[in-house]
């Protein structure tokens, strides 16, 4: 009876807590580091080692367990504004080219399709 319970706990726990995330202790702000398969303490160690220019010490960083879904949410929060800025810049370039070539939207789409 104990063996199935023990096995279920061992199998379930890695699924529930898939990784760790680093937060600034003073503000609670996420520092941008999520490690999906790190040992306890390695998230802080990696952050301090890999980002010395930011001046954080290990005692200024809080390492918290985070599920894989929470990790994806944290990473998406950082990547979304970058992706949106990149898309806005691409759209500005498209508009500039359309204006220089005096093309309508349909003509530009046809040109893009022909170049593919």
C-alpha positions as CSV (number, residue, x, y, z in Angstrom):
1,X,0.0,0.0,0.0
2,X,2.8,2.4,0.8
3,X,4.7,1.8,-2.4
4,X,1.9,3.0,-4.8
5,X,1.5,6.2,-2.7
6,X,5.2,6.8,-2.7
7,X,5.4,6.2,-6.4
8,X,2.5,8.5,-7.1
9,X,4.1,11.3,-5.1
10,X,7.5,10.9,-6.8
11,X,5.8,10.9,-10.2
12,X,3.5,13.8,-9.5
13,X,5.8,16.3,-7.9
14,X,8.1,16.9,-10.9
15,X,5.0,17.6,-13.0
16,X,3.5,20.0,-10.5
17,X,6.7,22.0,-9.9
18,X,8.7,22.0,-13.1
19,X,11.2,24.7,-12.3
20,X,12.3,27.8,-10.4
21,X,12.2,31.5,-11.1
22,X,14.4,34.3,-9.7
23,X,12.8,37.4,-8.2
24,X,14.2,40.5,-6.6
25,X,13.6,40.2,-2.8
26,X,13.1,44.0,-2.2
27,X,10.4,44.5,-4.9
28,X,9.3,41.0,-5.9
29,X,10.0,41.9,-9.5
30,X,10.8,38.9,-11.8
31,X,14.4,39.1,-12.9
32,X,13.8,37.3,-16.2
33,X,15.3,34.0,-15.3
34,X,13.3,30.8,-15.3
35,X,14.9,27.4,-15.1
36,X,12.7,24.5,-16.0
37,X,15.1,21.8,-14.7
38,X,17.3,23.3,-12.1
39,X,18.4,22.1,-8.7
40,X,17.4,24.2,-5.7
41,X,19.7,27.1,-5.4
42,X,21.1,26.9,-8.9
43,X,18.8,29.6,-10.3
44,X,20.2,32.2,-7.9
45,X,23.8,31.0,-8.5
46,X,23.3,31.1,-12.3
47,X,21.8,34.6,-12.2
48,X,24.6,36.1,-10.1
49,X,27.3,34.3,-12.1
50,X,25.8,35.2,-15.6
51,X,24.8,38.8,-14.8
52,X,27.6,40.4,-12.8
53,X,27.0,43.7,-14.5
54,X,23.7,44.1,-12.8
55,X,25.3,44.0,-9.4
56,X,22.9,41.6,-7.6
57,X,24.2,39.4,-4.8
58,X,22.7,36.0,-3.9
59,X,21.1,37.5,-0.7
60,X,19.2,40.1,-2.9
61,X,17.5,37.3,-5.0
62,X,14.6,35.1,-4.0
63,X,14.3,31.8,-5.8
64,X,10.7,30.5,-6.0
65,X,9.3,27.3,-7.4
66,X,7.1,27.8,-10.5
67,X,5.1,25.4,-12.5
68,X,5.8,25.1,-16.2
69,X,2.7,27.1,-17.0
70,X,3.8,29.9,-14.7
71,X,7.3,29.8,-16.3
72,X,5.7,30.2,-19.7
73,X,3.6,33.1,-18.5
74,X,6.7,34.9,-17.1
75,X,8.6,34.4,-20.3
76,X,5.7,35.4,-22.5
77,X,5.3,38.6,-20.4
78,X,8.9,39.5,-21.5
79,X,8.7,38.3,-25.1
80,X,5.3,39.8,-26.0
81,X,6.4,43.5,-26.0
82,X,9.6,42.6,-27.9
83,X,7.6,40.7,-30.5
84,X,5.1,43.5,-30.8
85,X,7.8,46.1,-31.3
86,X,9.5,43.9,-33.9
87,X,6.2,43.5,-35.8
88,X,5.5,47.3,-35.6
89,X,8.9,48.0,-37.1
90,X,8.3,45.4,-39.9
91,X,5.0,47.0,-40.6
92,X,6.6,50.5,-40.9
93,X,9.1,49.1,-43.4
94,X,6.3,47.6,-45.4
95,X,4.4,50.8,-45.5
96,X,7.6,52.7,-46.5
97,X,8.2,50.3,-49.4
98,X,4.5,50.4,-50.5
99,X,4.7,54.2,-50.5
100,X,8.0,54.3,-52.5
101,X,6.7,51.9,-55.1
102,X,3.2,53.4,-55.1
103,X,1.5,50.1,-54.6
104,X,-1.9,49.3,-53.2
105,X,-2.3,46.7,-50.5
106,X,-3.4,44.1,-53.0
107,X,-0.5,44.9,-55.4
108,X,1.9,44.6,-52.5
109,X,0.5,41.3,-51.4
110,X,0.8,40.0,-55.0
111,X,4.4,41.2,-55.1
112,X,5.2,39.4,-51.9
113,X,3.6,36.2,-53.1
114,X,5.6,36.4,-56.4
115,X,8.8,36.9,-54.5
116,X,8.2,33.8,-52.3
